[in-house]
């Protein structure tokens, strides 16, 4: 048994606990609070003067798929041979030896969603995984965790220059609809011949996983909403750069948003309305919100810095931390297991020498599943 004692505990589901204790048995948290009896034979870490928080969660990355050191050799993000590839599985592309995993741990990120890029109208299935391990299968938390789709400039740019569909936004949306209709037809067959593409689409149509749509511009966001309404899908908007312009619409339909990258410039025309105020406006409108790095666009270890920048845009520090912990867990459908320090949850814990949103604060110790992985 492990006891982390004396620190300031940021549980993410209540007020901070000063000079508190987190008691861990195996890979789970069993008690949190003050005046907890620590077993005599337990391991004790004195966190006096330090801050203890749940491991951070990055809801949108390409960790392990877009390897940092390798270029062509380690780039497995986009299968640009055809625009509709729902049968692709991120799990088959992840290299757990990607240095980004160690960077994630060093930055206090213990869980990531990783998956295909946005070149295709439908790119493939995404996974949620822990950031420490040597075998991908042992690191997986949820597989699949969503089906990646994309609207806007990326599919147009990828296939338009080849004079292939989609050349327009209309075509990208039509390809998504066409694929979903094929999935519906597949579900309606009594004894269908097995089809991996349609199986993946069927999981979305049965609402086993959400459709996670890359959309920067407000009109693209609303196209994604329109498609989700047509097919009664669970939807997550990824990037959501102009989400603040349609925040009330997203809130009304209970559609969550994963915003970012935050540390970036207006790299494309569709990012013209980029603003640090977007997170605040979405939150004030009632949208369930998380923050992403889009690693390697922003290195994974800067997730906390990304959250800090949303505070500059008016989001409260508490809300900013929730965006990389409990809110992220809710969006991933894993709030019963991750995102806060509560009994019964995974013992994914990060200890800081200062407030996590202070750019000078450092991660001093990390536990994943109760096992110390840093230092």
C-alpha positions as CSV (number, residue, x, y, z in Angstrom):
1,X,0.0,0.0,0.0
2,X,1.2,3.5,-0.8
3,X,0.4,6.7,1.1
4,X,1.1,10.1,-0.3
5,X,0.9,12.4,2.7
6,X,1.1,16.1,3.6
7,X,0.5,17.6,0.2
8,X,-2.1,19.9,-1.1
9,X,-4.5,17.6,-3.0
10,X,-6.4,18.9,-6.0
11,X,-9.1,16.3,-6.4
12,X,-10.9,18.0,-9.3
13,X,-14.3,17.2,-7.8
14,X,-14.2,19.4,-4.7
15,X,-12.2,22.0,-2.8
16,X,-8.4,21.4,-2.3
17,X,-7.4,19.3,0.7
18,X,-4.5,20.9,2.5
19,X,-2.1,18.5,4.2
20,X,-4.1,15.6,2.9
21,X,-3.4,11.9,2.2
22,X,-4.0,9.8,-0.8
23,X,-4.0,6.1,0.0
24,X,-3.3,3.7,-2.9
25,X,-3.8,-0.1,-2.9
26,X,-2.4,-1.7,-6.0
27,X,-3.5,0.3,-9.0
28,X,-6.5,2.0,-7.3
29,X,-7.1,4.9,-5.0
30,X,-8.8,3.7,-1.8
31,X,-9.0,6.8,0.4
32,X,-8.5,10.5,0.1
33,X,-8.7,13.1,2.8
34,X,-7.2,14.2,6.1
35,X,-6.5,12.1,9.2
36,X,-6.3,8.9,7.3
37,X,-4.7,6.0,9.1
38,X,-1.7,4.8,7.1
39,X,-0.9,1.1,7.5
40,X,2.3,0.5,9.4
41,X,3.8,-1.6,6.6
42,X,2.8,0.8,3.8
43,X,5.1,2.9,1.7
44,X,5.0,6.6,2.5
45,X,5.9,9.5,0.4
46,X,6.0,12.8,2.2
47,X,4.5,15.5,-0.2
48,X,4.7,18.3,2.3
49,X,4.9,21.6,0.4
50,X,4.0,19.9,-2.9
51,X,0.8,19.7,-4.9
52,X,-0.9,16.4,-5.8
53,X,-3.3,16.1,-8.7
54,X,-4.7,13.5,-11.0
55,X,-2.7,12.6,-14.0
56,X,-3.6,14.9,-16.9
57,X,-5.5,13.7,-20.0
58,X,-4.9,14.9,-23.5
59,X,-8.0,14.3,-25.5
60,X,-6.5,14.7,-29.0
61,X,-3.0,13.7,-30.0
62,X,-1.1,11.6,-32.5
63,X,1.4,10.3,-29.9
64,X,3.1,7.1,-31.1
65,X,1.7,7.5,-34.6
66,X,3.5,10.7,-35.7
67,X,6.9,9.8,-34.2
68,X,9.1,12.8,-33.5
69,X,12.5,11.6,-34.4
70,X,11.5,9.8,-37.6
71,X,9.9,11.6,-40.5
72,X,8.7,9.3,-43.3
73,X,9.7,6.2,-41.4
74,X,7.6,7.1,-38.3
75,X,4.8,9.0,-39.9
76,X,1.7,6.8,-39.9
77,X,-0.9,9.5,-39.4
78,X,-2.7,9.8,-42.7
79,X,-3.6,7.0,-45.2
80,X,-3.9,9.3,-48.2
81,X,-4.7,6.7,-50.8
82,X,-8.5,7.0,-50.4
83,X,-10.6,9.5,-48.5
84,X,-12.8,7.1,-46.5
85,X,-11.0,4.7,-44.3
86,X,-13.1,3.9,-41.2
87,X,-11.5,0.4,-40.9
88,X,-8.1,1.8,-40.0
89,X,-7.1,1.2,-36.3
90,X,-4.8,3.5,-34.5
91,X,-3.7,0.6,-32.3
92,X,-1.9,-0.9,-35.3
93,X,0.3,2.2,-35.9
94,X,1.4,3.1,-32.3
95,X,5.0,2.8,-31.4
96,X,5.2,2.7,-27.6
97,X,8.9,3.6,-27.9
98,X,8.1,7.0,-29.4
99,X,10.0,9.5,-27.1
100,X,6.8,11.4,-26.8
101,X,5.5,9.0,-24.3
102,X,8.4,9.8,-21.9
103,X,7.8,13.5,-22.6
104,X,4.1,13.0,-21.7
105,X,5.0,11.5,-18.3
106,X,7.6,14.2,-17.6
107,X,4.8,16.8,-18.3
108,X,2.3,15.1,-16.0
109,X,0.2,13.6,-18.8
110,X,-0.8,10.0,-17.9
111,X,-3.5,9.3,-20.5
112,X,-3.9,10.3,-24.1
113,X,-6.3,9.8,-26.9
114,X,-4.3,9.1,-30.1
115,X,-5.4,8.4,-33.6
116,X,-5.4,9.1,-37.3
117,X,-5.0,12.6,-38.8
118,X,-7.4,14.8,-40.7
119,X,-6.4,14.2,-44.3
120,X,-9.4,11.9,-44.9
121,X,-13.1,12.6,-44.6
122,X,-13.1,9.5,-42.4
123,X,-9.7,8.5,-41.1
124,X,-10.2,5.6,-38.8
125,X,-10.6,4.4,-35.2
126,X,-8.9,6.2,-32.2
127,X,-7.7,4.8,-28.9
128,X,-7.2,5.9,-25.3
129,X,-4.1,4.7,-23.7
130,X,-1.8,5.3,-20.7
131,X,1.6,6.9,-21.4
132,X,3.9,4.4,-19.8
133,X,4.6,0.9,-21.0
134,X,6.3,-1.2,-23.6
135,X,3.5,-3.1,-25.2
136,X,0.6,-1.1,-26.7
137,X,-2.0,-3.7,-25.9
138,X,-1.1,-3.4,-22.2
139,X,-1.4,0.4,-22.3
140,X,-4.9,0.6,-23.8
141,X,-7.7,2.0,-21.8
142,X,-10.4,2.1,-24.4
143,X,-10.3,0.7,-27.9
144,X,-11.9,2.0,-30.0
145,X,-12.6,5.3,-28.4
146,X,-14.1,7.1,-31.4
147,X,-14.1,7.3,-35.2
148,X,-12.1,10.2,-36.7
149,X,-13.7,12.3,-39.4
150,X,-12.7,15.7,-40.9
151,X,-14.3,18.7,-42.5
152,X,-12.8,21.8,-43.9
153,X,-9.4,22.5,-45.5
154,X,-7.5,19.3,-44.9
155,X,-9.5,16.8,-46.9
156,X,-9.9,19.4,-49.7
157,X,-6.2,20.1,-49.8
158,X,-5.2,16.4,-49.7
159,X,-7.4,15.2,-52.5
160,X,-8.2,18.3,-54.5
161,X,-4.7,18.7,-55.7
162,X,-5.0,15.1,-57.1
163,X,-8.3,16.0,-58.8
164,X,-10.1,13.5,-56.6
165,X,-13.1,13.8,-54.3
166,X,-13.4,15.7,-52.0
167,X,-12.5,18.9,-53.8
168,X,-15.1,20.9,-51.9
169,X,-16.7,21.0,-48.4
170,X,-19.9,19.6,-50.0
171,X,-18.0,16.5,-51.1
172,X,-16.4,15.9,-47.8
173,X,-19.7,16.0,-46.0
174,X,-21.3,13.8,-48.8
175,X,-18.6,11.2,-48.4
176,X,-19.3,11.0,-44.6
177,X,-23.0,10.7,-45.2
178,X,-22.6,8.1,-47.9
179,X,-20.4,6.0,-45.6
180,X,-22.9,6.2,-42.8
181,X,-25.7,5.1,-45.1
182,X,-23.6,2.1,-46.1
183,X,-23.2,1.4,-42.4
184,X,-27.0,1.6,-41.8
185,X,-27.6,-0.8,-44.7
186,X,-25.0,-3.2,-43.2
187,X,-26.9,-3.1,-39.8
188,X,-30.1,-3.9,-41.6
189,X,-28.8,-7.1,-43.2
190,X,-29.7,-10.3,-41.4
191,X,-26.5,-12.2,-42.2
192,X,-24.1,-9.7,-43.8
193,X,-20.8,-10.7,-45.3
194,X,-18.2,-9.3,-42.9
195,X,-16.9,-5.8,-44.0
196,X,-14.4,-4.0,-41.7
197,X,-15.3,-0.6,-43.0
198,X,-19.0,-1.1,-42.3
199,X,-18.3,-2.7,-38.9
200,X,-16.5,0.4,-37.8
201,X,-19.3,2.6,-39.1
202,X,-21.8,0.4,-37.3
203,X,-20.1,1.1,-33.9
204,X,-20.8,4.8,-34.5
205,X,-24.3,4.2,-35.6
206,X,-25.0,2.1,-32.5
207,X,-23.6,4.9,-30.4
208,X,-20.9,2.6,-29.0
209,X,-18.3,5.3,-29.8
210,X,-18.7,8.9,-30.9
211,X,-17.9,10.4,-34.3
212,X,-15.0,12.8,-33.5
213,X,-15.0,15.5,-36.2
214,X,-12.0,17.7,-37.0
215,X,-13.7,21.1,-37.6
216,X,-12.1,24.6,-37.2
217,X,-14.6,26.9,-38.9
218,X,-18.1,27.6,-37.5
219,X,-19.8,26.4,-40.7
220,X,-17.8,23.2,-40.6
221,X,-18.8,22.7,-37.0
222,X,-22.5,23.1,-37.9
223,X,-22.1,20.7,-40.8
224,X,-20.8,18.1,-38.3
225,X,-23.8,18.9,-36.0
226,X,-26.2,18.5,-39.0
227,X,-24.7,15.1,-39.9
228,X,-24.9,13.9,-36.3
229,X,-28.5,14.9,-36.1
230,X,-29.4,13.2,-39.3
231,X,-27.9,9.9,-38.1
232,X,-28.6,10.2,-34.4
233,X,-24.9,10.0,-33.5
234,X,-22.8,11.0,-30.5
235,X,-20.5,13.8,-31.6
236,X,-17.3,15.4,-30.4
237,X,-16.0,18.5,-32.1
238,X,-12.2,18.5,-32.4
239,X,-10.2,21.7,-32.6
240,X,-13.4,23.9,-32.5
241,X,-11.4,27.1,-33.3
242,X,-14.6,29.0,-34.1
243,X,-16.7,27.2,-31.6
244,X,-17.1,30.4,-29.6
245,X,-19.2,31.7,-32.6
246,X,-21.7,28.8,-32.3
247,X,-21.3,28.0,-28.6
248,X,-25.0,28.3,-27.8
249,X,-25.8,25.7,-30.5
250,X,-23.3,23.3,-29.2
251,X,-24.5,23.7,-25.6
252,X,-28.2,23.3,-26.7
253,X,-27.3,19.9,-28.2
254,X,-24.9,18.8,-25.4
255,X,-22.1,18.4,-27.9
256,X,-18.6,18.5,-26.2
257,X,-15.6,20.2,-27.6
258,X,-11.9,19.5,-27.5
259,X,-10.2,22.9,-28.1
260,X,-6.7,23.4,-29.5
261,X,-4.0,23.5,-30.2
262,X,-3.7,26.6,-28.0
263,X,0.0,27.4,-28.5
264,X,-0.2,28.1,-32.2
265,X,-0.5,30.8,-34.9
266,X,-3.2,31.1,-37.5
267,X,-1.6,28.4,-39.6
268,X,-4.6,28.1,-42.0
269,X,-7.3,30.4,-43.3
270,X,-9.9,28.5,-41.3
271,X,-8.1,29.5,-38.1
272,X,-8.6,33.2,-38.7
273,X,-10.8,33.6,-35.6
274,X,-8.3,31.9,-33.3
275,X,-8.6,33.4,-29.8
276,X,-7.6,32.6,-26.2
277,X,-11.2,33.6,-25.2
278,X,-12.7,30.6,-27.0
279,X,-12.5,28.3,-24.0
280,X,-14.1,30.8,-21.7
281,X,-17.0,31.5,-24.1
282,X,-17.6,27.8,-24.6
283,X,-17.5,27.1,-20.9
284,X,-19.8,30.1,-20.1
285,X,-22.3,28.8,-22.7
286,X,-22.4,25.4,-20.9
287,X,-20.3,23.3,-23.4
288,X,-18.4,20.4,-21.8
289,X,-14.8,21.4,-22.7
290,X,-11.4,19.8,-22.9
291,X,-8.0,21.1,-24.1
292,X,-5.7,19.4,-26.5
293,X,-2.1,19.7,-27.7
294,X,-2.7,17.9,-31.0
295,X,0.8,16.5,-30.5
296,X,3.2,16.8,-32.3
297,X,1.7,20.2,-33.4
298,X,2.3,21.3,-29.8
299,X,4.6,18.9,-27.8
300,X,2.6,16.8,-25.4
301,X,4.6,18.0,-22.4
302,X,3.0,21.5,-22.9
303,X,-0.5,20.4,-22.0
304,X,-0.4,22.3,-18.7
305,X,1.0,25.4,-20.4
306,X,-1.9,25.2,-22.9
307,X,-4.4,25.1,-20.1
308,X,-2.6,28.1,-18.5
309,X,-3.0,30.1,-21.6
310,X,-6.8,29.6,-21.5
311,X,-6.7,31.4,-18.2
312,X,-5.2,34.4,-20.0
313,X,-8.4,34.2,-22.2
314,X,-10.6,34.4,-19.1
315,X,-11.2,30.8,-18.1
316,X,-10.8,30.3,-14.4
317,X,-7.7,28.3,-13.2
318,X,-10.0,25.6,-11.7
319,X,-11.9,25.2,-14.9
320,X,-8.6,25.1,-16.9
321,X,-7.4,22.2,-14.8
322,X,-10.7,20.4,-15.2
323,X,-10.3,20.7,-18.9
324,X,-7.2,18.5,-18.7
325,X,-8.5,16.1,-16.1
326,X,-12.2,15.3,-15.2
327,X,-13.7,17.1,-18.2
328,X,-11.4,15.2,-20.5
329,X,-12.3,11.9,-18.8
330,X,-16.0,12.7,-19.3
331,X,-15.6,13.4,-23.0
332,X,-13.8,10.1,-23.3
333,X,-16.5,8.2,-21.4
334,X,-14.0,7.3,-18.7
335,X,-15.0,9.5,-15.8
336,X,-15.7,6.5,-13.6
337,X,-12.0,5.5,-13.9
338,X,-9.9,8.6,-14.6
339,X,-9.7,12.4,-14.2
340,X,-10.0,12.9,-10.4
341,X,-8.6,11.7,-7.1
342,X,-11.5,9.6,-5.7
343,X,-11.7,6.1,-4.2
344,X,-12.0,3.4,-6.8
345,X,-10.3,5.4,-9.6
346,X,-7.0,4.5,-11.2
347,X,-4.0,5.7,-9.1
348,X,-2.7,8.0,-11.8
349,X,-1.2,10.8,-9.7
350,X,1.2,13.7,-10.5
351,X,3.1,15.6,-7.9
352,X,4.2,19.2,-8.6
353,X,6.6,21.6,-6.8
354,X,4.2,24.5,-7.6
355,X,0.8,25.1,-9.1
356,X,0.4,23.2,-12.3
357,X,-0.6,26.3,-14.3
358,X,2.5,28.2,-13.1
359,X,4.9,28.0,-16.0
360,X,7.9,27.6,-13.6
361,X,6.3,24.6,-11.7
362,X,7.9,21.2,-12.2
363,X,6.6,17.7,-12.1
364,X,8.6,15.9,-9.5
365,X,6.9,12.5,-9.4
366,X,4.4,10.5,-11.4
367,X,2.4,7.4,-10.7
368,X,0.4,5.5,-13.3
369,X,-1.7,2.7,-11.9
370,X,0.0,3.1,-8.6
371,X,3.4,2.4,-10.1
372,X,6.0,5.2,-9.9
373,X,7.1,6.0,-13.4
374,X,9.0,9.3,-12.7
375,X,11.6,9.8,-11.5
